[in-house]
Amino acid sequence: MSEGIQIVLGIIFLVIVYILTRYGIAWKMRRVAGQIIEDLKRRGAVDTKSAVSLPYEKTNFLHIGMRDYRPKVLASLVQEGYVGRTEEGKYFLQLPDYPEEGG
């Protein structure tokens, strides 16, 4: 196999790996969003009066292990309007019709 073909195949392989990792991260974040929504439902946080504080709202910089997407996904859910935040920093489910995973 010529050197040019090997370079082209290597680049194609790297692009495929990059695309697959992006899909993997998107899938993981969607799953974490569902977990956050379920956590709020389970705690009964459906309005400002029943809002709860969430232990994973802040990023832990000394965390060793797998990456924790919960703080970023929680901020995204607040920004999109699915989750509300009170002035005290507590969270509640703002829209109970959040699209379920896979939908």
ChimeraX attribute file (.defattr): number of C-alpha atoms within 10 A of each C-alpha:
attribute: neighborCount
match mode: 1-to-1
recipient: residues
	/A:1	5
	/A:2	6
	/A:3	8
	/A:4	9
	/A:5	10
	/A:6	11
	/A:7	11
	/A:8	11
	/A:9	12
	/A:10	12
	/A:11	12
	/A:12	12
	/A:13	11
	/A:14	12
	/A:15	12
	/A:16	12
	/A:17	12
	/A:18	12
	/A:19	10
	/A:20	12
	/A:21	12
	/A:22	12
	/A:23	12
	/A:24	12
	/A:25	12
	/A:26	12
	/A:27	14
	/A:28	13
	/A:29	18
	/A:30	17
	/A:31	16
	/A:32	20
	/A:33	22
	/A:34	17
	/A:35	14
	/A:36	20
	/A:37	22
	/A:38	13
	/A:39	14
	/A:40	21
	/A:41	14
	/A:42	10
	/A:43	13
	/A:44	14
	/A:45	22
	/A:46	20
	/A:47	17
	/A:48	16
	/A:49	10
	/A:50	14
	/A:51	21
	/A:52	21
	/A:53	15
	/A:54	16
	/A:55	9
	/A:56	14
	/A:57	16
	/A:58	12
	/A:59	13
	/A:60	10
	/A:61	6
	/A:62	6
	/A:63	9
	/A:64	8
	/A:65	6
	/A:66	6
	/A:67	7
	/A:68	15
	/A:69	17
	/A:70	19
	/A:71	17
	/A:72	16
	/A:73	19
	/A:74	24
	/A:75	16
	/A:76	14
	/A:77	19
	/A:78	16
	/A:79	12
	/A:80	10
	/A:81	14
	/A:82	18
	/A:83	24
	/A:84	23
	/A:85	20
	/A:86	14
	/A:87	7
	/A:88	9
	/A:89	12
	/A:90	17
	/A:91	24
	/A:92	26
	/A:93	28
	/A:94	18
	/A:95	14
	/A:96	11
	/A:97	8
	/A:98	15
	/A:99	10
	/A:100	11
	/A:101	12
	/A:102	7
	/A:103	4
